[in-house]
Amino acid sequence: FFFQAEDGIRDFCLSRGLGDVYKRQPENSPEAFSILFRLPDGSRKLRRFSIKDRIQALYDFIETSDIQFEEHDQFEIAVSHPFQVLQDKNRQLEEVFPDSNQETLIT
């Protein structure tokens, strides 16, 4: 298993999990991007990311959260208007949402 550290360096790590990597949120600054996740059970989870973070960081955050899905490990993250699944996990948040510093996404 691989994990991506906050500095972007990838290291080999045996199933250690990503939770400790994504617990720290960036300060509320121009570099911060707030995301409100709408979850399948109707609850919401708010989290700040860096605008330089990649879409993969969103998936990693959801995977390491205590969120239960009906189908184990099967989920997608999407923008609701217009509906679009965020599939290219290598794109940075500032590329996907160039005119915003906050977004609501559905899982």
C-alpha positions in Angstrom: 0.0 0.0 0.0 1.1 3.5 -0.7 0.1 6.7 1.0 0.7 10.3 0.0 2.1 12.6 2.6 1.0 16.2 2.8 4.3 17.3 1.1 3.4 15.2 -1.9 6.1 12.5 -1.4 5.0 9.0 -1.8 6.4 6.3 0.6 5.9 2.6 0.8 3.9 1.7 3.9 2.1 -1.6 4.8 -1.6 -1.0 5.4 -1.0 1.8 8.0 -3.9 3.8 6.8 -4.2 7.4 5.9 -6.1 8.8 8.8 -3.1 10.4 10.5 -2.1 12.1 7.3 -5.4 13.8 6.7 -6.3 14.9 10.3 -4.6 18.2 10.0 -6.6 20.8 8.1 -5.0 23.9 6.5 -5.6 27.2 8.2 -8.5 29.4 6.9 -6.5 31.3 4.3 -6.6 32.0 0.5 -4.9 28.6 0.1 -7.8 26.8 1.9 -10.7 25.1 0.1 -13.7 24.2 2.2 -15.7 21.1 1.1 -19.1 20.0 2.5 -19.6 16.3 1.8 -23.2 15.2 1.6 -23.2 11.6 2.6 -25.5 8.7 1.6 -27.1 8.6 5.1 -28.1 12.3 4.7 -25.5 13.6 7.1 -22.8 16.1 6.2 -19.1 16.4 6.9 -17.2 19.7 6.5 -13.4 19.6 5.8 -10.8 22.1 4.6 -8.2 21.1 2.1 -5.4 23.0 0.3 -6.3 24.3 -3.2 -3.1 22.4 -4.2 -4.6 19.1 -3.0 -5.6 16.6 -5.6 -9.0 14.9 -6.0 -7.3 11.8 -4.6 -7.1 13.5 -1.2 -10.9 13.8 -1.1 -11.3 10.1 -1.8 -8.6 9.3 0.8 -10.4 11.5 3.4 -13.7 9.7 2.8 -12.0 6.2 2.9 -10.4 6.9 6.2 -13.5 8.4 7.8 -15.9 6.4 9.8 -18.5 6.6 7.0 -20.5 3.5 6.3 -21.5 2.7 2.7 -23.9 0.0 1.6 -21.4 -1.5 -0.8 -18.0 -1.9 0.9 -15.5 0.5 -0.5 -17.6 1.4 -3.5 -18.3 5.1 -3.7 -17.8 8.1 -6.0 -17.5 11.8 -5.3 -19.5 14.1 -7.5 -20.5 17.7 -8.0 -24.3 18.0 -8.1 -24.8 21.0 -10.4 -24.1 20.1 -13.1 -23.8 16.5 -12.1 -20.2 15.3 -12.7 -18.3 12.5 -11.0 -14.8 13.5 -10.1 -12.9 10.7 -11.7 -9.6 12.3 -12.6 -8.0 11.9 -9.2 -4.7 13.6 -10.3 -6.3 17.0 -10.9 -5.8 19.7 -8.2 -8.8 21.3 -6.5 -7.8 24.7 -8.0 -8.1 23.2 -11.5 -11.5 21.6 -10.9 -13.0 24.6 -9.1 -11.0 27.6 -10.5 -13.5 30.3 -9.4 -14.4 29.0 -5.9 -12.9 28.4 -2.5 -15.8 26.2 -1.3 -18.0 23.4 -2.7 -20.6 20.9 -1.8 -20.0 17.4 -3.0 -22.0 14.3 -2.9 -20.8 10.8 -2.2 
